[in-house]
Structure formats: structure tokens, C-alpha cells
């Protein structure tokens, strides 16, 4: 089972989301092809109602502890309660461009 599938299954089992996006963004970073190290998660769950972002993220980190300890290097979390998600007039923010590793070095050389 892929890391992406593991993340998806853990979040579904632990938070019963009404909306879930798990996107492998590893290809946007300085990692080998077919890596599963960088993910973007948009998660809407009733479990987040009345909780601050820090508590929501801690809840997700707890569910994904094995993946975070292992192959996952970066996890961009966008967590919402259902009313917050419905009130949004746009999708969750996109991940920023990667400037790590060789990409940062090549940008510095161009400056």
C-alpha cells in the first residue's frame, strides 16, 4: 500500500471526514522520482468543530505518527470544520514553491 493510501485510510478511520484531499507533492521537491515524502492534506471534519488549528494539527499528527516518523518529510495541513469549509469562497491555499536542496542553490546562483 502506498504512503498516500495509508494517510488516506488513517484519516478516514480516525476523523470521518466530510471532505478529504491527499495530494502527493513530492515531485515538486528535490527528491528522487516516485518519492512519497511531501503531502498536502485538505481535511474537513466534524471532529474539528470548536478546536483551534494547533489542536487539529496535533490530532492529525497523532493519527499519522508512523508515516511522519518514517517516509513523510513534509505535511501541509489545511483543516476545517464543515461550517468553515462551506463559508470559504475559494479552495484551500496551494503549497508554496519548494526552495530546498538543489533548487535553492540554483536560485542563489542566478541572483
Buried (B, 14 or more C-beta within 10 A) or exposed (E): EEBBEBBBEBBBEBBEBBEBBBBBBBEBBBBEEEBBBBBBBBBBBEBBEEBEEEEBBEBBEEBBEEBBEEBBBBBBBBBBBBEEBEEEEEEBEEBEEBEEEEBEEEEEEEE
